[in-house]
Amino acid sequence: MKYKPADKRYEKMKYNRCGRSGLLLPAVSLGLWHNFGDVDDFETGRAIVRRAFDLGVTHFDLANNYGPPPGSAEKNFGKIFKQDLKLYRDELIISTKAGYLMWPGPYGEWGTRKYLLASLDQSLKRLGLDYVDIFYSHRFDPNTPLDETLSALESAVKQGKAIYAGISNYKPEQTTEAAKILRNLGTPCLIHQPRYSMFDRWVEDGLLDVLGKEGIGCICFSPLAQGLLTDKYLKGIPKDSRAAKSWGFLKREQITEAVEKKVAALNELAKKRGQSLAQMALAWVLRDKRVTTVLIGASKVKQLEQNVAALDNLHFADDELNQIEKILKGA
Ligand SMILES: NC(=O)c1ccc[n+]([C@@H]2O[C@H](COP(=O)([O-])OP(=O)(O)OC[C@H]3O[C@@H](n4cnc5c(N)ncnc54)[C@H](OP(=O)(O)O)[C@@H]3O)[C@@H](O)[C@H]2O)c1
């Protein structure tokens, strides 16, 4: 069936300015790390992407290695794009990254010019796009001069293969240095992509301060801790969940008794707020104004809908925030 996006797609979504750039990103963005590989059902993924766009989610995040197999998420998104979204290219922010292992030999990972530019060309082919909106260095490379890595991002922008440059998983000091280099190259760093959730708060130890100071946007990945911060594991491990899948990055061992106890307590608090735990976890990440958007994953349309509806209640009373702190400390 030919897809026609919802006429009202921009009416409800909240858009936040990405750092000090002009770019607005939806408060909820969709990532394709899981659920879009060749191991997954294509039509389900397609339905999730279409529904996302209908709800005003304009940003779709990929990387060269997403799948499995690596590359298949880009290929499948390219197929969805061609079938459903091609007419709307200028309404979309599509990103990809390079940094992790993609092909054998000395040029298939990390942060050299050779790898990054070759990888971007491969990504564009798989995606069937002339350009991506954001091209990221996926991780800091300790063995390549930072100037070399970042000049590759700048080249991608100058060549018209990317519109903006971003970095992911860089520590605070590395981010400060990267911001300086990119500014001097004339291609400011648009955005940083770190992991951030109630269960992983490393960004609070300096990174958010750097991003605020440098005017760099922040897109937080795994805000639901890969599904742990939802009600799905309260009664064991469902068969169709990420933790149950052999290729999923969430391991059964991560669902410890201590985690279960915290999740149960957080779930009760969320209920009192009239939200699901997933919604409360997303609202909690968005409580910091330096956070531009939460980058969620979804294996079902319903999850995406529930997560976007988190935006209906982003407010926290001080007492609620204190209770969350207590629960997370295990007190
Ligand atoms: N830059 C990096 O290094 C990096 C690393 C990792 C991820 N990322 C990006 O971040 C994106 C999101 O990561 P993530 O998938 O780990 O995010 P997440 O939002 O923390 O976890 C998503 C998973 O949680 C479950 N879920 C989502 N909503 C739910 C709901 N309402 N109720 C119950 N379960 C729900 C689903 O798992 P089930 O399959 O169990 O249903 C879903 O696939 C990735 O796609 C990628 O774009 C970037």
The ligand as an ORCA input file, in Angstrom:
! r2SCAN-3c Opt
* xyz 0 1
  N      26.485      5.745     19.583
  C      26.510      4.539     20.089
  O      27.571      3.987     20.414
  C      25.211      3.804     20.266
  C      25.166      2.597     20.988
  C      23.930      1.992     21.181
  C      22.772      2.582     20.642
  N      22.863      3.720     19.908
  C      21.674      4.326     19.268
  O      20.623      4.437     20.214
  C      19.452      3.789     19.699
  C      18.599      3.280     20.814
  O      19.301      2.329     21.601
  P      18.495      1.208     22.344
  O      17.716      0.425     21.340
  O      19.413      0.506     23.259
  O      17.466      2.129     23.182
  P      16.438      1.864     24.346
  O      15.296      2.782     24.023
  O      17.110      1.996     25.659
  O      15.970      0.332     24.194
  C      15.107     -0.030     23.160
  C      14.478     -1.369     23.437
  O      13.704     -1.339     24.625
  C      12.470     -2.017     24.439
  N      11.393     -1.018     24.524
  C      11.334      0.211     23.952
  N      10.211      0.843     24.292
  C       9.525      0.015     25.107
  C       8.294      0.126     25.769
  N       7.549      1.213     25.697
  N       7.884     -0.926     26.526
  C       8.628     -2.046     26.636
  N       9.820     -2.217     26.006
  C      10.273     -1.177     25.252
  C      12.568     -2.686     23.079
  O      13.222     -3.939     23.256
  P      12.579     -5.360     22.953
  O      13.290     -5.860     21.756
  O      12.905     -6.169     24.177
  O      11.101     -5.191     22.730
  C      13.493     -1.743     22.350
  O      14.118     -2.332     21.240
  C      20.023      2.739     18.778
  O      19.079      2.259     17.844
  C      21.137      3.496     18.117
  O      20.613      4.344     17.110
  C      24.063      4.337     19.728
*
